[in-house]
Amino acid sequence: MNPVLNLATERVDDVVVLLHMMMQMELPQLLNVHLPRHWKQQGLDWGWVVVIWLVYIVSEGDHRKVVVRGWVEQHRTMIEQVCGVELSATDVSDDRLSIV
């Protein structure tokens, strides 16, 4: 029997470059110093939430919060592999972006 091979294709564009630049600047860690995590908070810390949102804003030229969740779902595999984080459906919801 031949094993089933599942392939996922994503357009990389400028997202990887932006993520790497922000990671080289240690932006997630810097933001976490100034935006401390609440002890009951689950999911991504604020630094990564802001970095992903900034990458969306710069890449898409759009600052609306409501569409970020869908954009992240389209780029989920790439973001997880580049950043080394695991994303859940609620990590970049418009509610969490409003809190930040």
C-alpha positions as CSV (number, residue, x, y, z in Angstrom):
1,M,0.0,0.0,0.0
2,N,1.1,3.5,-0.8
3,P,1.0,5.9,2.2
4,V,-1.2,8.9,1.8
5,L,0.7,12.1,1.4
6,N,-1.0,15.3,2.5
7,L,0.4,18.5,1.2
8,A,-0.4,22.1,2.2
9,T,0.6,25.0,0.1
10,E,0.9,28.6,1.3
11,R,2.1,31.8,-0.3
12,V,5.1,32.9,1.7
13,D,5.5,36.5,0.3
14,D,7.0,38.9,2.8
15,V,5.6,37.3,6.0
16,V,8.7,35.1,6.7
17,V,11.0,38.1,6.2
18,L,9.0,40.3,8.6
19,L,8.8,37.5,11.2
20,H,12.5,36.9,11.1
21,M,13.3,40.7,11.3
22,M,11.1,41.0,14.4
23,M,12.6,37.9,15.9
24,Q,16.1,39.2,15.3
25,M,15.2,42.4,17.1
26,E,13.9,40.2,20.0
27,L,10.6,42.1,19.7
28,P,8.4,39.4,21.4
29,Q,10.6,39.3,24.4
30,L,10.9,43.1,24.6
31,L,7.1,43.5,24.4
32,N,6.6,40.8,27.1
33,V,8.7,42.9,29.5
34,H,6.3,45.8,29.1
35,L,3.1,43.8,28.7
36,P,3.3,41.2,31.4
37,R,1.2,38.0,31.2
38,H,-1.7,37.6,33.6
39,W,-1.3,34.4,35.7
40,K,-4.6,33.1,34.4
41,Q,-3.8,33.9,30.7
42,Q,-3.7,31.0,28.4
43,G,-2.4,30.7,24.8
44,L,0.2,33.0,23.2
45,D,1.8,35.7,25.3
46,W,1.3,39.3,24.4
47,G,4.6,39.7,22.6
48,W,3.8,37.1,20.0
49,V,0.2,38.4,19.6
50,V,1.5,41.9,18.8
51,V,4.3,40.6,16.5
52,I,1.8,38.5,14.5
53,W,-0.6,41.5,14.3
54,L,2.2,43.8,13.2
55,V,3.3,41.4,10.5
56,Y,-0.3,41.3,9.3
57,I,-0.6,45.1,9.3
58,V,2.7,45.6,7.4
59,S,2.1,42.7,5.0
60,E,-1.5,43.5,4.1
61,G,-1.6,47.3,4.6
62,D,-4.7,46.8,6.7
63,H,-5.1,47.6,10.4
64,R,-8.5,46.0,11.0
65,K,-8.6,43.5,13.9
66,V,-11.6,41.5,12.7
67,V,-9.8,39.9,9.7
68,V,-6.5,39.0,11.5
69,R,-7.9,35.6,12.7
70,G,-8.7,34.5,9.1
71,W,-5.3,35.7,7.8
72,V,-3.5,33.7,10.6
73,E,-5.5,30.6,9.7
74,Q,-4.3,30.9,6.1
75,H,-0.7,31.3,7.2
76,R,-0.9,29.1,10.3
77,T,1.6,26.4,9.4
78,M,4.2,28.9,8.2
79,I,3.9,31.1,11.4
80,E,4.1,28.1,13.6
81,Q,7.2,26.7,11.9
82,V,9.0,30.1,11.6
83,C,8.3,31.3,15.2
84,G,8.3,27.9,17.0
85,V,5.0,28.6,18.6
86,E,1.7,26.7,18.6
87,L,-1.4,28.8,17.6
88,S,-4.9,28.1,18.7
89,A,-8.0,29.6,17.2
90,T,-8.4,32.2,19.9
91,D,-4.8,33.5,20.1
92,V,-5.4,36.4,17.7
93,S,-9.1,37.0,18.1
94,D,-10.3,40.5,17.8
95,D,-11.0,40.5,21.5
96,R,-7.4,39.7,22.4
97,L,-6.1,42.3,20.0
98,S,-8.4,44.9,21.6
99,I,-7.0,44.1,25.0
100,V,-3.4,44.6,23.7
